[in-house]
């Protein structure tokens, strides 16, 4: 991938996300219940702790589950829930090994349409509809992966000029705008519930 992602807001972590499709997928998987930058810095932390420059799906899939969970739990932890997330990362990597020979980019390389691609992403362990749509929007907006109908398949996350998700972060200013959007959405949901 010849891109410059800025999701971790940390040069070494962003460099890994930019060159490694697997790192980008793992970062997206970790992006829940923690700040976005923490989640997307996770792949770099995992690689460092494994003594590697890059992540390898085969290697992660074959790790002893307890040892891999310990690796994610070391301080500073990779995630607020390192044990369960270690299992999810390994499940994702096992699936990629079984279905795509360990090549994360194979998930999207030959997708014939946005609908097909969002379906493939949604089939990944740990990816539901929303995560699949956000990652599809990231692929389209920042990584140049644009099968026919990708914006429509990405739903609101595919909208041009929006600041809704990781797909829209290109630096500190856009991160602040995405964060503000999320806070407003939470407040609106709270108001709707009468809270």
C-alpha positions in Angstrom: 0.0 0.0 0.0 1.4 3.4 -1.0 -0.5 5.6 1.4 0.0 7.6 4.5 -2.6 6.8 7.2 -2.8 8.9 10.3 -5.1 6.8 12.5 -2.7 6.2 15.5 -1.4 9.8 15.4 2.1 8.2 16.0 4.6 8.0 13.1 5.9 4.5 13.6 2.4 3.0 14.2 0.9 4.9 11.3 3.8 3.8 9.0 2.9 0.1 9.8 -0.8 0.8 9.2 0.1 2.4 5.9 2.2 -0.5 4.5 0.4 -3.5 6.1 -3.2 -4.4 5.1 -3.2 -6.8 8.1 -2.2 -4.1 10.5 -5.0 -1.9 9.2 -7.6 -4.7 9.7 -6.3 -5.5 13.2 -6.5 -1.8 14.1 -10.1 -1.7 12.9 -10.8 -4.9 14.9 -9.4 -3.3 18.1 -11.3 0.0 17.5 -14.0 -0.5 20.2 -14.3 0.7 23.8 -10.9 2.5 23.6 -9.8 5.7 22.0 -9.3 5.3 18.3 -5.6 6.2 18.4 -5.0 3.5 21.1 -6.7 0.9 18.9 -4.8 1.8 15.7 -1.5 1.9 17.6 -2.2 -1.7 18.7 -0.8 -3.5 15.6 2.5 -1.7 16.0 2.7 -2.6 19.7 1.9 -6.2 18.8 4.6 -6.3 16.1 7.2 -4.8 18.4 6.4 -7.3 21.2 6.7 -10.1 18.7 10.1 -8.7 17.6 8.8 -8.0 14.1 8.7 -5.1 11.7 5.3 -6.3 10.3 2.5 -8.5 11.3 2.0 -12.0 9.8 -1.4 -13.7 10.0 0.2 -17.2 9.9 2.5 -16.4 12.8 -0.3 -14.8 14.9 -2.7 -17.6 14.2 -0.2 -20.2 15.5 0.7 -18.4 18.7 -0.2 -20.1 22.0 -3.4 -18.3 23.0 -2.3 -17.8 26.7 1.1 -16.4 25.6 -0.5 -14.1 23.0 -3.0 -12.8 25.5 -0.1 -12.1 27.9 1.7 -10.3 25.1 -1.3 -8.0 24.6 -1.8 -7.5 28.4 1.8 -6.3 29.1 1.8 -2.7 30.3 0.9 -0.6 28.5 -1.9 -3.0 27.4 -2.8 -3.1 23.7 -6.5 -2.8 24.7 -8.7 -2.2 27.7 -9.7 -5.9 27.3 -6.4 -7.5 26.2 -7.4 -11.1 26.9 -10.6 -11.1 24.8 -9.0 -8.9 22.1 -6.1 -11.3 21.8 -8.6 -14.1 21.1 -10.3 -11.9 18.5 -7.1 -11.0 16.8 -6.1 -14.6 16.6 -9.5 -15.6 15.3 -9.3 -12.9 12.6 -5.8 -14.2 11.6 -6.9 -17.8 11.5 -9.8 -16.9 9.3 -7.5 -15.0 7.0 -5.1 -18.0 6.8 -8.0 -20.4 6.1 -9.9 -18.2 3.6 -7.2 -16.0 2.0 -3.9 -17.7 2.6 -3.1 -15.2 5.3 -3.2 -12.2 2.9 -5.5 -9.5 4.3 -5.5 -7.6 1.0 -7.0 -10.6 -0.7 -10.3 -9.7 1.1 -10.6 -6.7 -1.2 -8.3 -7.2 -4.2 -10.8 -8.9 -6.5 -14.1 -7.7 -5.0 -16.5 -7.0 -7.9 -18.7 -4.5 -6.1 -19.0 -2.5 -2.9 -21.8 -4.8 -1.9 -19.6 -7.9 -2.3 -16.8 -6.2 -0.4 -18.9 -5.1 2.6 -20.2 -8.7 2.7 -16.7 -10.1 2.8 -15.6 -7.6 5.5 -18.7 -8.4 7.5 -17.8 -12.1 7.4 -14.5 -11.4 9.2 -14.4 -12.5 12.8 -15.1 -9.5 15.0 -16.5 -7.4 12.2 -20.2 -6.6 12.2 -22.1 -4.4 9.7 -20.9 -1.1 11.1 -17.2 -2.1 11.3 -17.4 -3.5 7.8 -18.9 -0.3 6.5 -16.3 1.9 8.2 -13.5 -0.2 6.9 -14.9 -0.2 3.4 -15.1 3.6 3.7 -11.5 3.7 4.8 -10.5 1.5 1.8 -12.4 3.8 -0.6 -11.5 7.2 0.9 -7.9 6.7 1.8 -6.5 3.4 0.2 -7.9 3.8 -3.3 -10.0 0.6 -3.2 -13.1 1.6 -5.0 -15.2 -1.2 -6.4 -18.5 -0.1 -8.1 -21.0 1.1 -5.5 -18.5 1.3 -2.7 -19.9 4.6 -1.2 -23.4 3.2 -1.2 -22.3 -0.1 0.4 -20.4 1.9 3.1 -23.6 3.7 4.1 -23.3 7.0 5.9 -19.5 6.3 6.4 -19.0 6.5 2.6 -20.4 10.0 2.3 -18.0 12.5 0.8 -16.8 15.3 3.2 -18.2 13.5 6.3 -16.4 13.3 9.6 -18.0 10.2 11.2 -15.3 7.5 11.6 -11.7 6.4 11.2 -12.3 6.5 7.4 -12.3 10.3 7.7 -9.1 10.9 9.8 -6.2 12.3 7.9 -4.6 14.3 10.8 -5.2 15.9 14.1 -7.8 18.4 12.8 -10.0 15.7 11.2 -9.5 13.5 14.3 -11.0 16.3 16.4 -13.9 16.7 14.0 -14.7 13.0 14.1 -14.4 13.0 17.9 -16.8 16.0 18.1 -19.3 14.2 15.7 -19.2 11.1 17.9 -19.8 13.1 21.1 -22.7 14.9 19.5 -24.2 11.5 18.4 -23.9 10.1 21.9 -25.5 13.2 23.4 -28.3 13.0 20.9 -28.9 9.4 21.7 -29.0 10.2 25.4 -31.5 13.0 24.8 -33.7 10.7 22.7 -33.8 8.2 25.6 -34.8 11.1 27.9 -31.5 11.0 29.8 
